[in-house]
Amino acid sequence: MKVAYNTQRVENSFIIKLEGDLIGDEAGPKLVEIVSDALNNGIKTTIIDLGRVRYISSSGIGVLITMLTKMRNAGGEVVLTSPSEHVKKLLIITKLNNIFTVYEDLSTALKKHTGDSAKQ
C-alpha cells in the first residue's frame, strides 16, 4: 500500500498524517513540496504523524531527511510522532532518533510546538 496523507495547520505548526508504506514513490516529492509550501506560509514546525505507517524504505527515510533539511535550513524543525514499534526500531537502527525529535503521540508534540510554549 502506497502512502496516503492528509494535512492540517494548527496555529504555527503544520501536521502531516501519513498512512501506509513510506517508500519514496511519487508521494515523496509531493511531501517535500508540502513542506516547502508550509515554509513559504511562515510555518516553522512540521509534525509528521507516523501512527499509521507500517513500513519505511530507504527512499522513505530519504524523504524524511529531505523534509528535515529543508525546514532546518529555513530555521524550522520537523518532528516525528506516534511511530509503531517497527518504525521505532528503524529510527534507532538508522540513528535517525538522534537527528529527529520523536514524540510518543501527537498531543504531546502539539503541546510542545504550538501556542505560547512553542520553542523560538
C-alpha positions in Angstrom: 0.0 0.0 0.0 1.4 3.3 -1.0 1.5 6.1 1.5 -1.6 8.3 1.8 -1.5 11.6 3.7 -3.6 14.4 4.9 -2.5 17.7 6.3 -3.8 20.3 8.7 -2.5 23.6 10.2 -2.7 24.0 13.9 -1.6 27.5 14.9 2.1 27.9 13.9 2.6 24.2 13.2 1.7 22.0 10.2 0.7 18.4 10.7 1.2 15.7 8.0 -0.6 12.4 8.9 0.8 9.5 6.9 -0.8 6.1 6.4 0.6 3.0 4.6 4.1 2.4 3.4 6.5 5.4 3.1 8.6 4.2 0.1 9.5 7.5 -1.5 7.4 6.9 -4.6 5.6 9.7 -6.3 4.3 10.8 -2.8 7.9 11.7 -1.8 8.4 14.8 -3.9 4.8 15.9 -3.1 5.5 15.7 0.6 8.7 17.7 0.2 6.7 20.3 -1.8 4.1 20.5 1.0 6.9 21.3 3.5 8.2 24.0 1.1 4.7 25.5 0.8 4.4 25.5 4.6 7.7 27.3 4.9 6.5 29.9 2.4 3.4 30.4 4.5 5.6 31.2 7.6 5.2 27.8 9.3 8.4 26.8 11.2 7.3 23.4 12.6 6.1 20.4 10.7 4.8 17.4 12.7 4.8 14.1 10.9 2.4 11.7 12.4 3.7 8.1 11.7 1.0 6.4 13.7 -0.5 4.6 10.7 2.8 4.0 8.8 3.6 0.3 8.5 6.9 0.4 6.7 9.5 2.9 5.7 12.1 2.1 2.9 15.5 3.7 2.5 13.9 6.1 -0.1 11.2 6.9 2.5 14.0 7.7 5.0 15.5 10.0 2.3 12.1 11.8 2.0 12.0 12.4 5.8 15.6 13.7 5.8 15.0 16.0 2.8 12.0 17.5 4.6 14.0 18.0 7.8 16.9 19.6 5.9 14.6 22.0 4.1 12.9 23.1 7.4 16.2 23.4 9.3 17.8 25.4 6.5 15.0 27.9 7.0 15.3 27.9 10.8 12.4 25.5 11.2 12.0 21.9 12.6 10.4 18.6 11.6 9.3 16.3 14.5 8.0 12.8 14.3 5.2 11.4 16.3 3.5 8.1 17.1 5.9 5.7 15.5 4.9 2.0 15.6 7.4 -0.4 17.3 8.7 -1.4 13.8 9.2 2.2 12.8 10.8 3.0 16.2 13.3 0.1 15.6 14.1 1.5 12.2 14.7 5.0 13.6 17.1 3.5 16.2 19.0 1.3 13.6 19.4 4.2 11.2 20.3 6.6 14.1 17.5 8.9 12.9 16.2 9.0 16.5 19.3 11.2 17.2 18.5 13.5 14.3 14.7 13.9 14.7 12.8 14.8 17.8 10.4 11.9 18.3 7.2 12.1 20.4 5.1 9.2 21.6 1.9 10.9 20.5 0.5 13.8 18.5 -1.0 15.6 21.5 2.5 15.8 23.2 4.1 17.2 20.0 1.3 19.7 19.7 1.7 20.9 23.3 5.5 21.4 22.7 5.2 23.2 19.3 2.0 25.3 19.4 0.9 28.3 21.3 2.9 30.1 24.0 5.1 27.0 24.7 6.5 26.8 21.2 10.2 27.0 21.0 11.5 30.1 19.3 
